[in-house]
Amino acid sequence: MKKYSLFKTEPTNEDIEEKTFIEDAYQMVRQDYKDFFPQLCIIFGYLVTAVSFIVFITQFITHSLLCNVLWLLAPAIGLPLFQNYFKKNPPQRTTFADYIIVKMWCVLGGIIVFSGLFAPFAWIVFIADTPYVLLTCLLVGLGITLTGVILNLGPFVVSGVLGMAMSFLSLIIAESCYPLLFSGIIFLTFCIPAHIVRFLGDELA
């Protein structure tokens, strides 16, 4: 049984092997995500950007907030695309990091979808006159930032923080411009860092 001391001691062979195993496991997980996570971000990013423009144009023509129902196009199209992607590119291994990241995005994604869908009734859900897009964009930026921190992918951390900062523009712009702001933040937080990570490849430490 391994004994622990209150005083600093020289690492044993067992300690070194344990540390090496953890570091190797983390690098394998990071490499897996470095290969497929940017691709998922590109698919999702361009899809949501396109849907945002559709919502904006439809609202501009009809002047009805009920057009927010069109946000359902994102999961309706995205889920089959993701299923097809994972069918062609099944994960090589499943780790606790996978579990954490997937569960985090399931929660954040559900909130994001429903906050957009029920935007016309936002006054029932949110306090005072806080724009629904502020919460949505903050969650998007937070999710990307946390994923970047977990995987040690700097471009996603930086873009996530910038996305959260940009979300406060919703406090000063017209409500009709929310879809455009959302599309810009999605493009910034998903598409740009994903292309950077793919471009740098193994050069990204």
QUIMO-V675180 format. One line per field, one symbol per residue. ss: DSSP state (@ for helix, = for strand, . for the rest). psi: psi as a letter, one per 30 degrees, with the letter a starting at -180 (. if undefined). A space follows every 50 residues. Layout:
# QUIMO-V675180
ss->???
psi->???
This chain:
# QUIMO-V675180
ss->............@@@@@@@@@@@@@@@@@@@@@@@@@@@@@@@@@@@@@@ @@@@@@@@@@@@..@@@@@@@@@@@@@@@@@@@@@@@@.......@@@@@ @@@@@@@@@@@@@@@@@.@@@@@@@......@@@@@@@@@@@@@@@@@@@ @..@@@@@@@@@@@@@@@@@@...@@@@@@@@@@@@@@@@@@@@@@@@@@ @@@..
psi->kkkklflklkkleeeeeeeeeeeeeeeeeeeeefefeeeeeeeeeeeeee eeeeeeeeeeefhkffffffffeeeeeeeeeeeeefefikkflkleeeee eeeefeeeeeeeeeeeegefgffeelkbhkkefeeeeeeeeeeeeeeeee fhjeeeeeeeeeeeeffffffflkffgeeeeeeeeeeefeeeeeeeeeee bffj.
